[in-house]
C-alpha cells in the first residue's frame, strides 16, 4: 500500500528582485510553501505553492487530514482540502485573486497533488510523466518568464 503517513508544510523565503506584473510590483523576496508528504515505507514526495499567510493556514489545516489516505486517492484528497479551506477561508471583498476562496482550494489541492504524484512515482520508480500518460517531448526548445523585470 502507499498510504500517507505524515505531511509537513514548511514556509520559505528567498531574495527575488521586484517584478512588474499585473498586480504591481512585489516585495524584494519571494515566499513559498514546501509540502513534504511521506508515505508508507518512508518515500517522500514534494510539492510547493505560494507562501502567503492565508495559503499557509489552509495548508496546515489540511495536512493532518491527509494521514491514512492512499496517495492516489485524489478525490479523497480534494474533499479533505475543500473541507479544510472552507473552515479557514472567509470571503472578503478586499481579498485578492490569490486569496479568494475560489482560488485557494485549487492552490492548496495542487501543492498536495504534486507531492502525491511525486511520492508515488518515487515509490514505484516511475517518472511522474509516465504516470500521467507519457512523455510528450525530450526537450523544450524555448522557455519564457512570465513577468517583466526592471532594467538595471
C-alpha positions in Angstrom: 0.0 0.0 0.0 1.0 3.6 -0.4 -0.8 5.4 2.3 0.2 8.9 3.6 1.9 8.7 7.0 2.9 12.3 7.6 2.7 15.7 5.9 5.0 18.6 6.7 4.4 22.2 5.4 7.5 24.5 5.5 7.3 28.2 4.7 10.4 29.5 3.0 11.5 32.9 1.7 14.3 33.9 -0.6 15.6 37.1 -2.3 13.9 37.9 -5.6 14.2 41.2 -7.3 11.0 43.3 -7.5 9.0 42.3 -10.6 6.4 44.3 -12.5 3.3 42.2 -13.1 -0.5 42.7 -13.4 -0.8 43.3 -9.7 2.0 45.8 -9.5 5.5 45.2 -8.0 6.1 42.6 -5.4 8.5 42.8 -2.4 12.2 42.1 -2.9 11.7 38.5 -1.7 9.6 35.5 -2.7 7.6 33.4 -0.2 6.7 29.8 -0.9 5.4 26.8 1.0 7.1 23.5 0.5 4.9 20.4 1.1 6.7 17.1 2.1 4.5 14.1 2.1 5.8 10.8 3.5 4.1 7.5 2.6 4.4 4.0 4.0 8.0 2.8 3.5 9.4 6.3 4.0 9.2 7.6 0.5 8.8 11.4 0.4 7.1 13.4 -2.3 7.4 17.2 -2.7 5.0 19.9 -3.8 5.0 23.7 -3.5 2.8 26.8 -3.8 2.5 30.4 -2.8 3.7 31.4 0.6 1.3 34.0 1.9 -0.4 33.6 5.3 -3.8 32.6 4.0 -2.4 29.7 2.0 -0.1 28.6 4.9 -3.1 28.4 7.2 -5.1 26.4 4.8 -2.1 24.0 4.0 -1.5 23.5 7.8 -5.3 22.9 8.4 -5.4 20.3 5.6 -2.1 18.5 6.2 -3.2 16.2 9.2 -6.4 15.3 7.4 -4.4 13.5 4.7 -2.8 10.9 7.0 -4.1 7.5 6.2 -5.3 8.4 2.7 -4.0 6.4 -0.2 -1.5 8.6 -2.1 -3.5 8.3 -5.4 -7.0 8.9 -3.8 -7.2 12.3 -5.5 -11.0 12.5 -4.9 -10.5 11.9 -1.2 -7.6 14.5 -1.3 -9.9 17.0 -3.0 -12.7 16.5 -0.4 -10.3 16.9 2.5 -8.8 20.0 1.0 -12.2 21.6 0.3 -13.3 21.0 3.9 -10.0 22.4 5.3 -10.2 25.6 3.1 -13.9 26.1 3.9 -13.1 26.2 7.7 -10.3 28.7 7.2 -11.2 30.9 4.2 -13.5 33.7 4.8 -14.7 35.6 1.7 -13.5 39.2 2.0 -14.5 41.9 -0.6 -10.9 43.1 -0.3 -9.3 39.7 -1.0 -7.0 39.4 -3.9 -7.3 36.9 -6.7 -4.7 34.8 -4.9 -6.5 34.6 -1.6 -10.2 34.4 -2.6 -11.9 31.2 -1.5 -12.4 30.3 -5.2 -8.7 30.3 -5.9 -7.4 29.0 -2.5 -8.8 25.5 -3.0 -7.0 24.7 -6.3 -3.8 26.2 -5.0 -3.9 24.1 -1.8 -5.0 21.0 -3.7 -2.3 21.4 -6.3 0.5 21.6 -3.8 -0.6 18.3 -2.2 -1.5 16.6 -5.5 2.0 17.2 -6.9 3.5 15.8 -3.7 1.3 12.7 -4.0 2.3 12.1 -7.6 6.0 12.7 -6.7 5.8 10.2 -3.8 4.0 7.6 -5.8 6.5 8.0 -8.7 9.4 7.6 -6.4 7.7 4.7 -4.6 7.2 2.8 -7.9 10.4 4.1 -9.5 8.3 5.5 -12.3 8.7 9.0 -13.8 5.7 11.2 -13.0 5.3 11.9 -16.7 4.7 8.2 -17.3 2.1 8.1 -14.5 0.3 11.0 -16.2 0.2 9.4 -19.7 3.7 9.5 -21.0 6.4 11.9 -22.0 5.5 14.3 -24.8 8.9 15.6 -25.7 12.5 15.1 -24.5 13.5 18.8 -24.7 11.7 22.2 -24.6 13.4 24.4 -27.2 12.3 27.7 -25.6 11.0 28.9 -22.2 9.9 32.3 -21.2 9.5 34.1 -17.9 6.0 35.4 -17.2 6.9 38.8 -15.6 8.8 41.8 -16.7 11.9 42.9 -14.7 13.1 46.4 -14.3 16.2 47.4 -16.2 19.3 47.6 -14.1 
